[in-house]
Amino acid sequence: MYHNFSVDMNDTIVVITLNRPEKRNPINEDMLGEFEQIVMGLRDDPSSRAVILTGTGNSFCAGADLSMVKGVTDAAERQWLFAQARNRRARLIGRTFALFETLEQVSIAAINGYAIGGGWGLALACDFRLAVGGAQFWMPEVDLGVPLGIGSTGRLVSMVGTARAKEIILTCDRYTSEDLYSWGMINRVVAPDLLMEAAHDFAKRLIAKSSRAVSGAKLTVNAIAAVAAREITTVQPELFIHPPDGRGVERGV
C-alpha cells in the first residue's frame, strides 16, 4: 500500500516502519505525503492506543534525501540545491510532524540506528524514545548552510534548554544514544535484538491504563511544553524559510 512504509497492527499497537533501507530511510516529499496519510488515518482510529515508529536496516531515518546533490562537487551549489529542496519540504514537515505529535495515541520511537537531521526531528516528535546502544544522532543543517527547522528547534529547546540546544544545532556534532540518555532525551538504551520487544513492553504498560487519562495527560504536557515553541515563532519567522545565499543563487541561475 505504501512505498516508504510498512504499517502493522497487533491488537491496539500500531507499528510504523520506515522502509527504504537502501537509502537509510530518508525524508522526501513522497515519504512525507505517505506519512501524513498514515497519521490522518490514526487520528480517526479509536481502536489503536499506541504507535511504535522504527526503521528498516541500520538506520532509523537518515534525514533529508540528498539525491538532488549527488555528483555536485561545488559547495555553494550544493548548499543552494539543498536549501531549495528544504524550502519545499519545510511546511510539509512542520505540519506532518505536528499532526503526529498531537495524536491521542502514545508514540514510541524505536531507534534502531542513525537518526540524522529530520530523522532525529521525527524521533523528537514522539512521546518516548528507545534506542539501541551506539545509535548516532546529529543535526547537520548548519553545516549544509541552512538553519534547523522551527519544529525541531522548539522541541530541542523544550527538552534540553537553550544552551544545549545551541550546542547541538550550531556545532553539528555527533552524539550517541548513551549521550542522549544521560541528558534525558532517550528513555531507554537497549540491545539491538531487544529493541522491538522493549518498545512493545513499554507500550503495553501504557495501554493498560485508562485511555482517557493517558491521552489527557499527554496532551496537557505537550501543551505546556509548546508554550516556548509558540513564542519562538514570533522571533523573525523568516529565518526558518531560508533563501539560498547570493553565490548559490547566481550559480543556480
N, C-alpha and C positions, 0 to 999 in steps of 0.2 A: 504493500500500500504506500509506503514511504521509501524514498531513495536514500535519505540520510539518517534514518532512524529505524529501530525496531521497537515495538510497543507491546508489552505483555502484561496481562493482569492475572494475579494469583490471589483469589478471594478479594480482599479490599485494598491490596497493594499493587500499584502500577509501576512497572519498571520500564523506563525510557532509556534506550541505549543509543548513543551516537554511533553511527555505523559506517564510517568511511575510514577504516584503519589504514588504508594505503596512503592517505593524506593526513594521518593523525587527527582525524575528526575535526576539520576546520569549519570556520563560520563563513558562509557566503549568503547571498540573497535567497537562494533556493532553500538552504538549510533553515534560515530564519522563517521563511514562509511556511515550511512544514512544521516547524516548532510552534509557530503561532496557531496553526490548525489544531495541533495536539493539545495545547494549553486551553484553547477555547472549548474543545471537547470535554476536558476535565472540569471546566467551570460548570458545565451542565450535567455532570455525572455524580449523582448523590450516592452511588454505590461505592465509590473509591474514597479511601480515608488517608492514604499515604502515597507519596510518589518518590521513587528512587531513581536518580539520574546518574548514569555511568557511561563509560566509553568502551569501545572495542579495541583490542590490541594493547599497545603500551602507552597510550595517551588517553586522557580524559577528553580534552579538547585543546588543540594547538592554536586557538585564536583565529585571527583573520586569515582567510585563504589568500595567499600571496602569489597565486599563479599569474596574476597580471604583471608582476615584475620579474618573472622568471627570464633570465637571459639578459636583463638590463643591467649594465655594469656601472653606469654613471649614477653617482649617489644622489645628485639633485633630481634627476629624472625619476629615480626610484621613489624618492620622497613625494614627488608630485603625483605619480601614479597611485601610490598608497593613499595619499590624502584624498584624492578624487574618489577612490573606492570607499574609503571610510566615511566620507560625507554622505554618500548614497545610502550607506547602511546605518548611519548614526541613529536616525529616528526610529527605524525598524527595530534595531537592537534595544533602544530605550523602551519602546512600547512593549515588545515581546517579553523582555526580562522583567519589567514591572508587572505585567499580567501574571507571569509565573510566580513572582514573589508574593503576590496578593491572593493566590489560591487559598481556599479554605483548607484544602488538604495540607498536611505537613509534608515538607520536601527534604530529602536527604541526598546530598551529593556523595556518591561512592567513587572517590577519585583514584583511578587505577594507574595513573602515570602523569605525564606532562599536563599542566594547566597553565596556559600562556595567554596573556592579554585578555581578550574577550572570553577565553575559556576559563580563566580564573574569575573573571567577572560573572560568568554564568554560575560558577560554584558559590560565589558570594551572594547570589540571589536566592540560594537555597537556605532553608531554616537551619540545617545541620550539615556538617562536613566530616566525613570519614575518609581517610586516605591511607594508601599503602606506605610503608616506610620507604624513605628516599625519593618519593614523588617530588618533582620540581615545579616551582611556581615563579613566574616573573611577569612584569608589565613592560613590554618593550616599546610602547608608543612613543615616548620622548626620544629614544634613540632613532625612531623612524620618522621623526620630525613633526609629530602631532601631539597635542595634549591628550591625556586619558579622558575617556568619556565621562560625562557628569554622573551617570548612574553608578559606575564602579568607583568613581572618586568619592561620592557621598557614602557608599557602603563601607569603603575603607576607613574614611574619617570616623564614621559611627562606631566601627569595630575596634580600631587601634589608636584613634586620636590623630591630631593634625601632624605632629612631628614624625611619627612612624609612617603615616600615610605619605607624607612628602618624601621620606627616605625611599619607600617602595617605588613611588611613581617617578621621582627625579633621577635616582641612581640607576634604575632598570636592573638592579641586582637580582641574582637568582637565590631562591630560598628553598629549603626542603620542608617536607611535611613536619619533621621534628621541630624546625624553627618555628613554624606557624602554630604548632601545638603549644609551644612554650609561650606564645603571645595570646593564646585563647582563640585563635582563628580556626583551628581544627579541633573537633570534639574527640576524635579517637584516631590513633595511628595503629594500623593492624597489618598482619602479614597478608601478602597478595592472595594466597589461597583461602583466606578467611574473610576477605572484604565483603563479598555479597551476603554471606551468612551474617556477618556483623550488622550490615545495613538492614537486613530483614528482621533480625532480632530487635534492633533499635526501633524500627517501625512498629513491630508488634507490641512493644511496651507502650507506645503512644496511642495506638488504636484501641488498646484495651481500656482506655479512659473514656470519659464522656466526650462525644464528638463536639457537642456544643461548647463545652468548657475548653477543649483543646483549641478549636478554631478561634474562639473568642479571645483566649489568652494570646495566641499567635498574632492576631490582627491588632490587639492592643499594643503589644511590644513593637510590632512593625510601625504603628502609627507614631509612637513616641520616638523611635529611632529615626523616623523620616523627617522629623522637625528640622534637624540640621541640614539634611539634604535639600529640603524646600528652600531654606534660607540661602543655600549656595546658588540656586537658580536665579537669584536676584542680583548676583555679582557678575557683571559682564558676561551674560549668557552667550554672546557672540564668540567667545573663546572656544566654545565646545563645537561649533560648526566651523571647522578650521580651513581657511583658504590656503592653498599652496603658496610657498614663498615665491618671490619675484623671479628667481632664477628658474625654478621649476616651471612657472607659467610660460616664460619665454621659450623654454625647451619644448613644452607641450604644444605651443602654437606653431 
